[in-house]
Amino acid sequence: MRVGCVKEIKNNEYRVGLTPDNVRSYVAAGHEVYIQKGAGNGSGFTDEEYQEAGANLLNHAAEVWAASEMMVKVKEPLEEEFKYFREGMILYTYLHLAADRKELDALLKGRMKSVAYETLQERDGSLPLLSPMSQIAGRLSIQEGAKYLEKRFGGEGILLAGVPGTPKANVVILGGGTVGMNACKIAVGMGASVTILDISLPRLEYLDNMFGAGIQTLYSNDSNIEMAVKNADLVIGSVLIPGGSTPKVFKRRYLHEMKPGAVFVDVAVDQGGCGESTRVTTHDDPVYVEEGVVHYCVGNMPGAVPRTSTIALTNATIRYGLQIAEAGLEAACRKNPVILSGINTYAGHVTCRNVAEAFPGEYTYTDLFTLF
């Protein structure tokens, strides 16, 4: 198969879909790889490294799209890339379609075969292609939140860990999945006072056993969330429905009850965000203030640490990418049915139930078994 990778064009996105090591793996398996020149520069991978690994370097993104049967990316394609879509082409990347009607329309019109990292689910229920970035985003959420608690960034001027004789910061984490657990790990490690909420009692039990007396666990409902955020210095939004729109559990009315200069970091912003006051920001202009609360809602948080993020992501994606390239998407799904869960669009049909349900009455979920 002809496999391609282009330079990411999202604001301050320095990650890349393939590393030179990935290229070697594809080439060793008998595939051709096309890389846009400069695609890996932001993550510290040079054109020479790609060339030595066996890649064909092309000057322009349009050339790579035209040459490739499968495009491997990091972030969802932007509007200027829609013109490259064509029937039967495989797109293997994060898509976040429930939050992007235009992208979904373009994929359907182009009759693309799109495989979304964020919905591919293993038999044990894990999300192996989402997990690495969730780990990074969770850890970054505390790092960024601590920064924006500084007075010069609009925060209340509080140190997360405090010092002897001063109060620690109160950190509230909404959602105890991979993002929430990693945020909790860093917040506890920094010495903050941490409360974590989730709707799964077994998950809360797991977190309680993991962190012990270092955290407070609460069942996630409106009353408990409102009570917790009133005294919070930093709130982390880490709610997830794989492929679907995120429920708005952080209500706008909470804002006027919170401390002036408190910080809300919405890690769920890629899927629409879990806050009613959330709107997407960029690394160039990451925060805004509503009712005295600083909002950090950057849509590609792991892009801030591209070297770590690229290596972590591609360690996970290469396995399934090689399976798709070797057999083609349909045969790969028959050999490994797990890949079916990653397919969001196929031949003009929406094939992910959560994506279809994000647009009631506009899209119909189609079972892939009727299409293959």
Buried (B, 14 or more C-beta within 10 A) or exposed (E): BBBBBBBBEBBBBBBBBBBBBBBBBBBEEEBBBBBBBBBBBBBBBEBEBBBEBBBBBBEEBBBBBEBBBBBBBBBBBBEEBBEBBEEEBBBBBBBBBBBBEEBBBBBBEBBBBBBBBBBBBEEEEEBBBBBBBBBBBBBBBBBBBBBBBBEEBBBBEBBBBBEEEEEBBBBBBBBBBBBBBBBBBBBBEBBBBBBBBBBBEEBBEBBBEEBEEBBBBBEBEEEBBBBBBBBBBBBBBBBBBBBBBBBBBBBEEBBEBBBEBBBBBBBBBBBBBBBBBBEBBBBEEBBBBBEBBBBBBBBBBBBBBBEBBBBBBBBBBBEBBBBBBBBBBBEBBEEBEBBBBBBBBBBBBBBBBBBBBBBEEEBEEBEBEEEB
